[in-house]
């Protein structure tokens, strides 16, 4: 039903992933392959296109009103997909999860407060924390059995009176770790013990590989609901990043009121009609598309890991439970990080995300977006094979 092998030409279409490659990476070759920013090269679910086509055909594009059906669609999706029951009244639409994180910081913290981050972690965390005049408190996880684990004992020793809030990436980006319910409960208990607000960014919760299940933080630790804010979106799941629509929800009425006040004060309570319609349609009609997509992504993941580790002896791919973002450590190749980056950029003409942008612990890593048709992925992997050929001799 869905042709994920179809190559769609996105060049010259205002696609950041493709049209900003030269500016952001220096790769000017006409055959450059972007494997950086987290959007997919696949057509969105047909139901989304149909919903938007109806709007375009109607031809009137005025203000969007009444988020009730949209919030209900989100609640129904979370219940159906993740067995999470939320009240639509808890939901605040935001112009994406990143802006939602900024609004949350403004609503529940003060300038100079410290925000705990588990790096290497989603680079926008760092940007939004610094941009809001808050401080980053890094709590680097440890690697065990090919995945990340939080070291809460080490974190406890770093806390200060200004530590107020934790940004938790679940599933983890870029590591692809799906945290167990026990791990989430441990973090939740830590936050309760130290009077910290927990913000759980669950934007990748639908992108699960190999039959793994995501445990929403609210399900794992309902006892901390009064200090929990969860962020989600349809945009990563259904390739709708350009819609710029996300959501945060909390059962804490005071938190909800303060977040909504920041939304109003920022002039953000008037919503993008196309984005709201597209994301509601995705939650209501996109399940079959997603069920077909996930095995395709899992196949791409396996191919990427196998071929990169073979192409560059010593390279190690972290086992992903979720996301479409391969996280590859090149330290075992014994090549300097700058040499690895140059081979990928200049020889292979591939734009991968540099690991250092994800914070401490990412210095020898690159992140590769493998959510692309197999013909493009295979071409990229052929080039990487050539780029490291000399170290295999």
Buried (B, 14 or more C-beta within 10 A) or exposed (E): EBEBEEEEEBEEEEBBBBBBBBEEBEBEEEEBBBBBBBBBBBBBBBBBEEBBEEBEEEEEEEEBEEBEEBBBBBBBBBEEBBEBEBEBEBBBBBBBBBBBBBBBBBBBBEEEBBBBBBBBBBBBBBBBBEEBEBBBBBBBBEEEEEBBBBBBEEBEEEBEEBBBBBBBBBBBBBBBBBBEBEBBBBBBBBBBEBEBBBBBBBBBBBBBBBEEEBBBBBBBBEEBBEBBBBBBBBBBBBBBBBBBBBBBBBBBEEBBEBBBEBBEEBEBEEBBBBBBBBBBBBBBBBBEBBEBBBEBBBBBBBBBBEBBBBBBEBBBBBBBBBBBBBBBBBBEBEBEBEEBBBBBBEBBBBBBBBBBBBBBBBBBBBBBBBBBBBEBBBBBBEBBBEBBEEBEE
